[in-house]
Amino acid sequence: MIKQKKTLADLSSKYDRAVAIPKQINAAIEALAKSGDEYSYELDFSKLVNPHIPSVYLAQYRDQFADFWVEVRDIGKKTATRRVWFASKALCKKWKEQVGG
């Protein structure tokens, strides 16, 4: 049996946040797409992977995925916004076109 070599990439994917968090976000997007849902609110989105994506880390890397999420405001509320993640760039684009955003 051949032993698999340990690489810096393996170590980075587990302990370097700049690598690990985007990898988790990509995994969450894939999980959302596989679920059949077209969107998820951010809190639920962060729980689609295990371990969950801490909100503070999600906030730090969210902009790298701008084509997958939008902020929405509840109708009738002036300040309450929520972030919504989409299962694909196409769905996010469609939403933006639909609401004029």
Backbone as a chain_set.jsonl record, in Angstrom:
{"seq": "MIKQKKTLADLSSKYDRAVAIPKQINAAIEALAKSGDEYSYELDFSKLVNPHIPSVYLAQYRDQFADFWVEVRDIGKKTATRRVWFASKALCKKWKEQVGG", "coords": {"N": [[0.841, -1.181, 0.0], [0.581, 2.163, -0.908], [1.702, 5.03, 0.667], [0.05, 8.092, 0.994], [1.383, 11.224, 0.222], [1.961, 14.0, 2.363], [1.041, 17.321, 1.826], [1.731, 20.865, 1.482], [-0.486, 22.112, 0.481], [-2.549, 20.474, 1.389], [-2.35, 21.008, 4.124], [-2.878, 23.756, 4.122], [-5.528, 23.806, 3.193], [-6.858, 23.016, 5.372], [-6.073, 24.591, 7.575], [-5.406, 27.231, 6.846], [-7.113, 30.1, 6.72], [-7.585, 31.718, 4.471], [-7.654, 29.931, 2.434], [-9.216, 27.785, 3.348], [-11.796, 28.838, 4.11], [-12.971, 30.002, 1.697], [-13.084, 27.566, 0.322], [-14.947, 26.166, 1.891], [-17.175, 27.811, 1.462], [-17.589, 27.432, -1.282], [-18.254, 24.72, -1.145], [-20.636, 24.903, 0.28], [-22.228, 26.27, -1.564], [-22.371, 24.318, -3.553], [-23.717, 22.337, -2.081], [-26.147, 23.641, -1.654], [-27.064, 23.828, -4.297], [-27.355, 21.098, -4.879], [-29.369, 20.469, -3.139], [-31.719, 21.213, -4.283], [-33.027, 23.509, -3.705], [-33.353, 26.932, -4.656], [-32.393, 29.167, -3.419], [-31.002, 30.427, -0.307], [-31.213, 31.755, 2.952], [-28.602, 33.604, 4.552], [-27.76, 32.67, 7.164], [-28.77, 30.039, 7.275], [-27.491, 29.068, 5.02], [-24.796, 29.084, 5.828], [-24.762, 26.888, 7.4], [-24.879, 24.703, 5.792], [-22.675, 23.175, 5.395], [-20.28, 21.07, 7.047], [-17.605, 21.454, 9.129], [-19.723, 24.173, 10.26], [-19.796, 27.405, 8.688], [-18.328, 30.016, 10.292], [-19.923, 33.109, 11.03], [-18.377, 35.446, 11.154], [-16.117, 34.788, 9.64], [-17.298, 34.177, 7.214], [-18.207, 36.692, 6.504], [-15.77, 37.957, 6.007], [-14.882, 36.8, 3.631], [-16.952, 36.882, 1.841], [-17.235, 38.756, -0.263], [-15.738, 37.707, -2.354], [-17.466, 36.094, -3.587], [-19.481, 37.479, -4.865], [-21.205, 37.154, -7.015], [-23.032, 35.314, -6.234], [-24.741, 36.079, -4.177], [-27.128, 38.346, -2.647], [-28.344, 41.328, -1.026], [-31.399, 41.67, 0.593], [-34.34, 43.546, 1.33], [-36.874, 43.494, 3.689], [-40.254, 43.904, 2.751], [-41.778, 46.955, 3.44], [-40.113, 47.599, 5.526], [-37.555, 49.748, 6.638], [-34.866, 49.456, 7.313], [-34.153, 46.804, 7.879], [-32.316, 44.257, 6.598], [-31.477, 41.28, 4.765], [-29.192, 38.729, 3.873], [-29.119, 36.823, 0.952], [-28.29, 33.795, -0.456], [-27.603, 32.215, -3.564], [-28.117, 29.268, -5.562], [-26.756, 29.237, -7.907], [-24.836, 31.3, -10.188], [-26.384, 32.169, -12.278], [-29.013, 32.103, -11.279], [-28.826, 34.076, -9.318], [-28.26, 36.31, -10.899], [-30.62, 36.378, -12.401], [-32.468, 37.001, -10.375], [-31.569, 39.572, -9.641], [-32.072, 40.962, -12.007], [-34.809, 40.674, -12.09], [-35.744, 42.16, -9.884], [-34.654, 44.544, -10.373], [-32.108, 45.148, -9.431]], "CA": [[0.0, 0.0, 0.0], [1.378, 3.383, -1.043], [1.295, 6.097, 1.58], [-0.148, 9.375, 0.331], [2.271, 12.251, 0.765], [1.344, 15.187, 2.948], [1.493, 18.507, 1.107], [1.362, 22.164, 2.056], [-1.861, 22.385, 0.038], [-3.412, 19.779, 2.343], [-2.305, 21.756, 5.383], [-3.561, 25.033, 3.888], [-6.971, 23.629, 3.054], [-7.421, 22.74, 6.691], [-5.733, 25.567, 8.607], [-5.232, 28.588, 6.338], [-8.462, 30.622, 6.468], [-7.684, 32.26, 3.113], [-7.907, 28.787, 1.57], [-10.266, 26.939, 3.918], [-13.135, 29.449, 4.122], [-13.535, 29.956, 0.342], [-13.386, 26.169, 0.003], [-16.215, 25.863, 2.557], [-18.242, 28.553, 0.784], [-17.852, 26.685, -2.521], [-18.95, 23.485, -0.767], [-22.003, 25.28, 0.656], [-22.929, 26.565, -2.821], [-22.645, 23.013, -4.16], [-24.751, 21.68, -1.276], [-27.396, 24.339, -1.941], [-27.496, 23.405, -5.629], [-27.782, 19.696, -4.809], [-30.584, 20.36, -2.319], [-32.889, 21.521, -5.1], [-33.463, 24.873, -3.393], [-32.699, 27.921, -5.498], [-31.759, 30.169, -2.57], [-30.973, 30.185, 1.129], [-30.776, 32.896, 3.751], [-27.198, 33.398, 4.902], [-27.563, 31.847, 8.355], [-28.989, 28.645, 6.87], [-26.433, 28.764, 4.059], [-23.553, 28.806, 6.546], [-24.902, 25.593, 8.059], [-24.977, 23.647, 4.792], [-21.447, 22.383, 5.436], [-19.822, 20.715, 8.382], [-18.146, 22.351, 10.145], [-20.424, 25.37, 9.792], [-18.943, 28.557, 8.407], [-18.608, 31.083, 11.259], [-20.38, 34.322, 10.344], [-17.287, 36.416, 11.052], [-15.273, 34.378, 8.515], [-18.105, 34.329, 6.009], [-18.193, 38.121, 6.193], [-14.45, 38.328, 5.494], [-14.647, 36.232, 2.304], [-18.197, 36.963, 1.079], [-17.094, 39.549, -1.492], [-15.168, 36.875, -3.412], [-18.582, 35.335, -4.161], [-20.514, 38.492, -5.094], [-22.147, 36.689, -8.041], [-23.903, 34.289, -5.657], [-25.598, 36.558, -3.095], [-27.654, 39.718, -2.663], [-29.035, 41.779, 0.181], [-32.809, 41.978, 0.36], [-34.997, 44.281, 2.411], [-38.262, 43.094, 3.865], [-41.208, 44.913, 2.287], [-42.334, 47.763, 4.514], [-39.106, 47.91, 6.535], [-36.574, 50.659, 6.075], [-33.476, 49.118, 7.583], [-33.904, 45.37, 8.053], [-31.9, 43.551, 5.388], [-30.986, 39.913, 4.916], [-28.421, 38.244, 2.736], [-29.659, 35.62, 0.325], [-27.338, 33.099, -1.326], [-28.252, 31.477, -4.631], [-27.486, 28.004, -5.937], [-25.938, 29.456, -9.106], [-24.687, 32.687, -10.626], [-27.512, 32.467, -13.162], [-30.18, 32.421, -10.451], [-28.581, 35.376, -8.689], [-28.424, 37.305, -11.962], [-32.048, 36.434, -12.713], [-33.109, 37.73, -9.283], [-31.189, 40.981, -9.747], [-32.801, 41.511, -13.146], [-36.23, 40.666, -11.747], [-36.061, 43.214, -8.919], [-34.011, 45.775, -10.804], [-30.953, 45.437, -8.596]], "C": [[0.889, 1.249, 0.0], [0.811, 4.461, -0.131], [1.174, 7.407, 0.803], [0.711, 10.431, 1.011], [1.467, 13.428, 1.292], [1.924, 16.408, 2.249], [1.092, 19.779, 1.852], [-0.061, 22.538, 1.658], [-2.859, 21.7, 0.969], [-3.505, 20.55, 3.649], [-3.066, 23.075, 5.247], [-5.07, 24.866, 3.842], [-7.64, 23.362, 4.395], [-7.208, 23.884, 7.683], [-5.538, 27.0, 8.144], [-6.608, 29.127, 5.959], [-8.639, 31.134, 5.052], [-7.938, 31.16, 2.088], [-9.144, 28.027, 2.049], [-11.662, 27.554, 3.817], [-13.72, 29.526, 2.706], [-13.884, 28.53, -0.089], [-14.715, 25.755, 0.646], [-17.382, 26.566, 1.882], [-18.599, 27.85, -0.53], [-18.625, 25.405, -2.229], [-20.399, 23.777, -0.391], [-22.83, 25.605, -0.591], [-23.3, 25.254, -3.524], [-23.755, 22.284, -3.413], [-26.115, 22.317, -1.523], [-27.94, 23.901, -3.298], [-28.027, 21.972, -5.602], [-29.087, 19.522, -4.026], [-31.854, 20.558, -3.137], [-33.461, 22.899, -4.803], [-32.696, 25.845, -4.289], [-31.996, 28.993, -4.684], [-31.804, 29.73, -1.113], [-30.583, 31.487, 1.824], [-29.402, 32.57, 4.333], [-26.98, 32.503, 6.122], [-27.731, 30.362, 8.031], [-27.902, 28.182, 5.898], [-25.146, 28.36, 4.772], [-23.57, 27.446, 7.229], [-25.01, 24.424, 7.081], [-23.746, 22.746, 4.756], [-21.074, 22.102, 6.883], [-18.305, 20.651, 8.357], [-18.814, 23.572, 9.504], [-19.426, 26.495, 9.562], [-19.277, 29.645, 9.432], [-18.938, 32.39, 10.531], [-19.269, 35.355, 10.192], [-16.361, 36.067, 9.882], [-16.027, 34.504, 7.199], [-18.1, 35.788, 5.565], [-16.861, 38.546, 5.564], [-14.229, 37.879, 4.051], [-15.856, 36.323, 1.371], [-18.015, 37.679, -0.257], [-16.479, 38.76, -2.647], [-16.268, 36.112, -4.167], [-19.768, 36.251, -4.477], [-21.557, 38.068, -6.129], [-23.144, 35.668, -7.516], [-24.842, 34.808, -4.567], [-26.039, 37.998, -3.325], [-28.182, 40.051, -1.274], [-30.462, 42.114, -0.21], [-33.367, 42.698, 1.572], [-36.434, 43.819, 2.478], [-39.175, 44.235, 3.442], [-41.788, 45.636, 3.497], [-41.346, 48.105, 5.616], [-38.012, 48.743, 5.893], [-35.139, 50.19, 6.258], [-33.174, 47.629, 7.655], [-33.552, 44.708, 6.722], [-31.425, 42.148, 5.745], [-30.166, 39.583, 3.685], [-29.016, 36.928, 2.262], [-28.588, 35.069, -0.615], [-28.12, 32.27, -2.337], [-27.436, 30.248, -5.019], [-26.616, 28.13, -7.187], [-25.838, 30.953, -9.397], [-25.892, 33.1, -11.471], [-28.762, 32.833, -12.364], [-30.023, 33.778, -9.778], [-28.788, 36.496, -9.708], [-29.901, 37.485, -12.307], [-32.805, 37.229, -11.646], [-32.819, 39.227, -9.393], [-31.939, 41.66, -10.892], [-34.286, 41.642, -12.83], [-36.61, 41.836, -10.837], [-35.384, 44.532, -9.275], [-32.81, 46.149, -9.992], [-29.7, 45.2, -9.216]], "O": [[1.818, 1.37, 0.798], [-0.383, 4.761, -0.152], [2.075, 7.783, 0.052], [0.752, 10.513, 2.238], [0.432, 13.798, 0.737], [3.14, 16.526, 2.093], [0.23, 19.761, 2.73], [-0.763, 23.207, 2.416], [-3.896, 22.275, 1.301], [-4.587, 20.725, 4.21], [-3.809, 23.464, 6.148], [-5.808, 25.688, 4.386], [-8.86, 23.475, 4.521], [-8.06, 24.127, 8.538], [-5.506, 27.907, 8.974], [-7.207, 28.667, 4.987], [-9.722, 31.005, 4.48], [-8.394, 31.445, 0.981], [-10.011, 27.672, 1.251], [-12.615, 26.856, 3.472], [-14.877, 29.146, 2.52], [-14.874, 28.318, -0.79], [-15.519, 25.069, 0.014], [-18.459, 25.987, 1.743], [-19.777, 27.693, -0.851], [-19.54, 25.043, -2.968], [-21.293, 22.99, -0.706], [-24.007, 25.251, -0.662], [-24.414, 25.107, -4.027], [-24.633, 21.683, -4.032], [-27.125, 21.617, -1.595], [-29.134, 23.633, -3.435], [-29.04, 21.672, -6.235], [-29.815, 18.55, -4.225], [-32.934, 20.126, -2.735], [-34.288, 23.404, -5.562], [-31.539, 25.607, -4.635], [-31.097, 29.663, -5.192], [-32.526, 28.807, -0.736], [-29.727, 32.227, 1.339], [-29.079, 31.407, 4.576], [-26.087, 31.655, 6.102], [-26.93, 29.531, 8.46], [-27.454, 27.036, 5.956], [-24.482, 27.405, 4.368], [-22.522, 26.914, 7.593], [-25.211, 23.283, 7.497], [-23.776, 21.673, 4.153], [-21.494, 22.8, 7.806], [-17.756, 19.842, 7.608], [-18.512, 23.948, 8.372], [-18.353, 26.529, 10.165], [-20.4, 30.15, 9.441], [-18.302, 32.729, 9.533], [-19.23, 36.069, 9.19], [-15.87, 36.967, 9.202], [-15.45, 34.895, 6.184], [-18.0, 36.075, 4.372], [-16.838, 39.405, 4.683], [-13.467, 38.512, 3.322], [-15.781, 35.882, 0.224], [-18.575, 37.258, -1.269], [-16.683, 39.116, -3.808], [-16.031, 35.559, -5.242], [-20.922, 35.839, -4.366], [-22.679, 38.575, -6.114], [-24.006, 35.203, -8.261], [-25.67, 34.043, -4.073], [-25.423, 38.754, -4.076], [-28.433, 39.164, -0.457], [-30.701, 42.766, -1.227], [-32.92, 42.484, 2.699], [-37.131, 43.757, 1.465], [-38.902, 45.398, 3.739], [-42.231, 45.006, 4.457], [-41.695, 48.827, 6.55], [-37.593, 48.488, 4.764], [-34.281, 50.5, 5.432], [-32.017, 47.238, 7.501], [-34.393, 44.611, 5.829], [-31.028, 41.875, 6.877], [-30.417, 40.097, 2.595], [-29.363, 36.051, 3.054], [-28.052, 35.79, -1.457], [-29.16, 31.696, -2.016], [-26.222, 30.204, -4.824], [-25.829, 27.233, -7.491], [-26.641, 31.755, -8.92], [-26.361, 34.235, -11.388], [-29.486, 33.76, -12.727], [-30.984, 34.541, -9.68], [-29.421, 37.508, -9.406], [-30.372, 38.609, -12.483], [-33.678, 38.033, -11.97], [-33.724, 40.05, -9.254], [-32.387, 42.798, -10.758], [-34.939, 42.598, -13.249], [-37.674, 42.433, -11.001], [-35.527, 45.521, -8.556], [-32.498, 47.332, -9.859], [-28.656, 45.412, -8.598]]}, "num_chains": 1, "name": "protein.A"}
